[in-house]
Amino acid sequence: MYLYHTVIEQDSDIHINPQNALNEGLNIRTVTRLYTNGGDLYPEITDRFKSINSPKWIDFKIAFGAELVPPTKPYLRFPTFSDKILVFNQDISSDLFAYIEDEYMEEETGGGYFTEGLPSKEDLVSQYWESMLTIEEYLNYKPYKEPEILIFETVPAKLIEYIK
């Protein structure tokens, strides 16, 4: 099974050369696109609600995203090479990001505009942790529609293909 990582077009002002990943491996420093990472939005809350049974290697500061289906070309493709690939419910990340938007827009909106009706940040982070699955578990059960795939270690350069 393969995972995919989008390469932003070269004429974009946010283009990052995919050759970096092809030379050094794909990691947080060589990513060619930023994906959602709900675990890194409120690190203090995330750490506080982390289960004692969670793997010790989980560090959202180094995690980067991937996709289950090929995006529009160009993209990087690599096999699921490790057990340090986890899946979370992206809808929960979106709800957590609404709190970031609210904080940013508080002066204009008075606060609560984006988060009205949402659970608290703490409840959302707790739900985020509860949504954590291995990639195999997610594929077997697909308990939520929008997966947030996070990789917690470098994808070795020799495993990466650049699809143009």
Backbone hydrogen bonds, N-H to C=O, Kabsch-Sander energy under -0.5 kcal/mol:
donor,donor_aa,acceptor,acceptor_aa,energy
3,L,78,F,-3.3
4,Y,67,E,-2.1
5,H,76,L,-2.3
7,V,74,P,-1.9
8,I,6,T,-0.5
8,I,32,T,-1.2
12,S,9,E,-1.8
15,H,12,S,-1.2
20,N,17,N,-1.4
22,L,18,P,-2.1
23,N,19,Q,-2.0
24,E,20,N,-3.0
25,G,21,A,-2.1
26,L,155,V,-1.7
27,N,25,G,-0.6
30,T,27,N,-1.0
31,V,27,N,-1.0
40,D,37,N,-2.0
41,L,38,G,-1.0
42,Y,38,G,-0.6
46,T,42,Y,-2.7
47,D,43,P,-2.8
48,R,44,E,-1.9
49,F,45,I,-1.9
50,K,46,T,-0.6
50,K,47,D,-0.7
54,S,51,S,-1.6
58,I,55,P,-1.3
62,I,59,D,-1.6
63,A,59,D,-0.6
64,F,151,I,-1.6
66,A,149,I,-1.2
67,E,4,Y,-2.5
75,Y,163,I,-2.2
76,L,5,H,-3.0
77,R,161,E,-2.6
78,F,3,L,-2.1
80,T,1,M,-2.0
81,F,79,P,-1.4
86,L,150,L,-2.6
87,V,133,L,-2.9
88,F,148,E,-2.1
90,Q,88,F,-0.8
90,Q,146,E,-2.9
92,I,89,N,-0.8
93,S,89,N,-1.2
94,S,90,Q,-2.3
95,D,91,D,-1.9
96,L,92,I,-2.4
97,F,93,S,-2.6
98,A,94,S,-1.4
99,Y,95,D,-0.8
99,Y,96,L,-0.9
100,I,96,L,-1.0
101,E,97,F,-2.6
102,D,98,A,-2.5
103,E,99,Y,-2.2
104,Y,100,I,-2.3
105,M,101,E,-2.5
106,E,102,D,-0.7
106,E,103,E,-0.5
108,E,105,M,-0.7
109,T,105,M,-2.9
110,G,106,E,-2.5
116,E,112,G,-1.1
118,L,115,T,-2.6
124,L,120,S,-2.5
125,V,121,K,-2.8
126,S,122,E,-2.3
127,Q,123,D,-2.3
128,Y,124,L,-2.6
129,W,125,V,-2.4
130,E,126,S,-2.1
131,S,127,Q,-1.5
131,S,128,Y,-0.5
132,M,129,W,-1.5
133,L,87,V,-2.3
135,I,85,I,-0.8
138,Y,134,T,-2.4
139,L,135,I,-2.4
140,N,136,E,-2.1
141,Y,137,E,-2.1
142,K,138,Y,-3.3
148,E,88,F,-3.0
149,I,66,A,-0.7
149,I,147,P,-0.7
150,L,86,L,-3.0
150,L,148,E,-0.6
151,I,64,F,-3.0
152,F,84,K,-2.9
155,V,26,L,-2.7
159,L,156,P,-2.0
160,I,157,A,-1.5
161,E,77,R,-2.8
163,I,75,Y,-3.0
163,I,161,E,-0.7
164,K,162,Y,-0.7
